[in-house]
């Protein structure tokens, strides 16, 4: 769960969280002792795991410290990739994990589906043990350590085209695209990212504009976070009605604008970006959400990318839309065409 809009000033949050986790371990001897004893099995970047559970392939991620709920805590996430990738996210395809690491390297976990895990390390291999659930027999769990998931967009891409949507675009074939009427969610199936709320790219299809009146009496129109008071200039922010024409803040900034393949394209970022673990546990400020609006006639497609490109740091001034870059968001946006 995340708020929709942000600004680039929060991009330093992850070093801050890393320092918080480190300071927590230094101050709490129980966690430090447990982690020290299990250091050769527990990489600094957490455990990326793969294996089988209940006759299905799973991918999982586990790590120590913040944002686990206890001082000796472990947090994590696991998915059934085949089921998760095939359709909309639901409670039977993904589970959050919380638990503890004991000083003898035993892992005790509870998952959001009601399961209780009892695991132990096998040096150089991973974790083995059981998952118990009140509604089914105990299941054997065997998880091997694997490389982190690659969410860079390397590899094959495919094209999205639907009679319901006025645009087409390309996206990584390894990512999941879930369509729900006027909304699309594109996301990398990486448990390490999903454990911290994920970095989805969200699409919303709409029509028309909302009439608005600024505090000083100016009349304008709004398309979600984008707003104009005429003069062919667009702003972005939830509080632009209360900002005078010559003032700007992190909650109302100038949007960039370009003509692109027969469409007007707007780009910007404003406001807060709060990150939440699955289940609603607040983590901290995020790295930014890049927003785009593709306008064709009275129809618009809004894109909010939590996989924010580096160019988010270059926003805040009038000018053309920034299409450059090699990340997934930039490549996807450059591929957009009218259907």
N, C-alpha and C positions, 0 to 999 in steps of 0.2 A: 504494500500500500504506500502511495506517495502522493504528495500534492503535485499539481500539474505544471507549475511555472516556477522559474528560478532565475538566478543571475550568476555570472561567472565568478563572483567573489567567494563562492563556497568550494572552489576546486581544491583547496588545501585540507579538506576534512579528513581524508584517509590517513595522511601522516599523523594527524592529531589523534585519530582513533588508535593507530598503531602505538603511539606513545602512551595512550591511556591504558591499553592492554599490557604493555611492558611494565608500566608503573604499578599496575594491579598485581602482576606476578611478583615483582620485587617486594611489595608490601605484605604479601600473603604467603608465608612459608609453606603451607600445605600444598598449594598449587605449584610453587617453585620446586619443592622436593619431588612431587609426582612427575612433573615435566622433565626434571633433570634425570630421573631414573629411566624414563622412557625416551630420552632424547634421540637415540639412534633410530627409533621407529617412528618418531613424530617430526616430520619436516617443519621448518619454520613457516612455510606457506600453508600448513594444514595438510590433511590427508585426503587425497583424491582417490576414490575407491570404486571398484566394480566387482560384481558377483551376481549371485542368484538368491532369490527369496520367493518362496511359494511358487516355484516353477516358473518364475519370470526373471529376466535380466534386470538388474538395477544398477544405477550409478549413484554414488553418495559422496558427501563431503563432510568432514568433521574437523573442528578446530577448538583450541583452548582459549579461555579468557573472554574478553568483551566481544560480543554482547551476550554471553551465557548468563543465566540468571543467578548463579552462585559463584563464590570465590574460587572453588576448585572445579568450575564447571566446564562442560563441553557443549557446544552448539553445533548444529549441522542440518542437513537436508538430504533426502533421497527421492529419486523418481524411478518409475518404470519407463525407460526411454521410449520403448515401442508404443505403449499406450499413450504416454504424455505427448509424444510427437504427432500422433494421429488425429487428435481432436482438441476440443476445448479443455482447459485445465479444470480438474475436479478433484475431489477429496480422495478418490481411489487411485490416482496416478502419482501423487506427490505427498510427502510427509515431512514435517519439520521434526527435528530431533533435539532433545535437551537431556543432559545427564552429568555425570561426574567421572573423573579419572582418579583411581586410587593410587596409593604409593607403590603398590605391587603391580601396576600397569593393567589393572582390570578396568574395563569400561562398562558403566551402567547407564543405559539410555531409556528414555520414554519417548515414544513418537506420538504425533498428533492423531493417529488412527487408533490409539489405545493399546499399542504394543509395548512390551517391556523387553529390552535387549540386555543380554549378559555376554560380554565379549572379552577376549584376551588377545594380546599381541602374539604373533608368531614372527620371530626376528627375520627381517628381510622379506617377509611375504605379505602380511596384512593383519586382519582380524578374523577370528573364528569364534563361534558361540551359538547362541540360540535367541530366537524372538518368541515370546509367549504372548498370546492374545486370549482374552476370555471367551471369544466366540469360535475359536478353532484350535486344533492341536498345535503343540510347540513346533517351530520350524527351525531347521539348521541354517545358520548364516555363515557364509564364507566370503570374505571381501579381500581382494588383492589390491595392492597399491598400483595405481596407474598414473600416467602423465596427466597434467591439467587439461581440461577441455579447451580446444582452440575456438575462440569466438571471433577471430580476426576477419572471417569471410574468405579465407583461402579455400580453394576447391571450387566445386561446381556451384553455379547459380541457376535459378529457374525464374520464370516470368509469371507474375500474378495477373490474371485477367478474368473479370467477372461482369456479366451483363448488369449487375446491380451498381457497379462502380464506374465513374466516367474516366478513370485513368488506369493505366497499366504500369507496373514497375518490376524490377528485378530484385531478388533477394537470395541469400545463401540457402542452398538446398538442405544443409544440415540444420538450419533453424526451423522452428515451428511457426507456421502462420495459421492462426485460428480466426475464423470469420464468424461474426455474430450480428447479422443484419447490417446495421450502419456502422459497425465497429470492427476493426481488425487489430489483432495483437501479434506482433512478430517478436520472437525471443529465442536466444541461444539456450539450448538445453544443458546448461552448466550448473550443477548443484552448488558449487562454490559461490556463484553469483546469486542464485535463487535463495540461498541461505540468508542473504542480506537484502532480500527484497527484489533482486533481479534488475536488469537494465533493459526493459522492453521498449520497443518502438510501437507507439499507439497511433492508430488511424481512426478518424471519425468523419463520416459523410453527412453533409447538411445542406440546407437550402435557405436562402433569405438572410436578412440581417435584423438585429435588434436595435430599435431606436433608443438613443440615450440623450440625456441632458447633463452637461457639466455643471459643477457648482457655480460657475460664473455665467451660466445661461447659454453657453454654446451648445448647439444641437449637433449630434453626430450619429453614427451607426457603429455597431459592434458585431464582430464575428468571433465568438468565443473570447479569447484574450486579446485579439487584434481590434483596434478601434481607430476611427478616422473622424475628424471634425471638418472635413473638406480640404481643399487645396491639394488633393491627391497625395496627402501625406498620412502615413499610418504610424500608430504607436502600438506598443504591446504592454499589457499590464492590467491587473484587476482593479486598480485604483486610479486610472487615468482621468476619470471624471472629476476627481478632486485636485488635480494638478493644473496649475496655470500654464499657458502656452509656452512660457520661457523657462519653466522649471522642469527638472527631471529627477528621478530617484530610482533606487533599485527596483521599485515596484511599478514604475512606468518609464519606459525608455523608447527611443526611436526604433522603428522596425525598418529593416532593409527591404528593398523592393526591386523586382526585375520583371521583364517580360520573358517568358520561356515557353517555346513550342505552343504558342497560341493561348497561353494562360498568364495571369498575373500571379506572381509568387511573392509572398511575404515571409520574412525570417526575423526571429528575435528571441530574447530570453529575458524574463523579468520575474521578480518575486522570490519566494522561498522554495527550496527543494528539500523536503524532509524524507528521510529514508526510514522504513519500517521493516522489521522481520515479518515473515508470515505469521499471521495471528495478531498483528497490530502492535508489537513491541517496538517502541521508538528507539532508533539507533543513533541518529545525529543528522547533521546537515549533509546533503549530498553534493555531488560534483557539478550539477547543472543539468537542465533540460532544454534542449534546442527545439524551438517550435517553428513550424512552417505552415503556411496556408496557400493552397493552390486554388485559384478562383477562375471559374469558367462560367460566364453568364451569371445566373442567380445561384449556381451550385458551387459548393466549396468542399475541399478535403483538407482537414487539419491533421498535421502530423506532430506528435510530441515524442521526441527521442530522448529516452533516459540513457541511451548509449551515445552520450553527447560528444560530438567531434571537437577536436582541439580548437577549431575556429570560433567556438563559443567565447573565447577570451578576446576576440577581435570585434565583438558586437558592441552596440551602444552608440554608434554614430550612423548618420544617414549614408546611404550608398547602395550599390547593387548587392543582390544576394550572393553570399559566399558559397560557391559550388565546389571549390577545390578541396582536395583531400583524398586519402586512400582508405579511410575507414568505411565500415558498413553503412553508416548513415549517409555519408557524402556520396558513396557510389549508388546507393538506392535512390537518393533524391535526384541525382543526375540522370538516372534512367527513366524517370517519370515521363509518360507521354499520354496524350488524349487517346482514349480507346476508339 
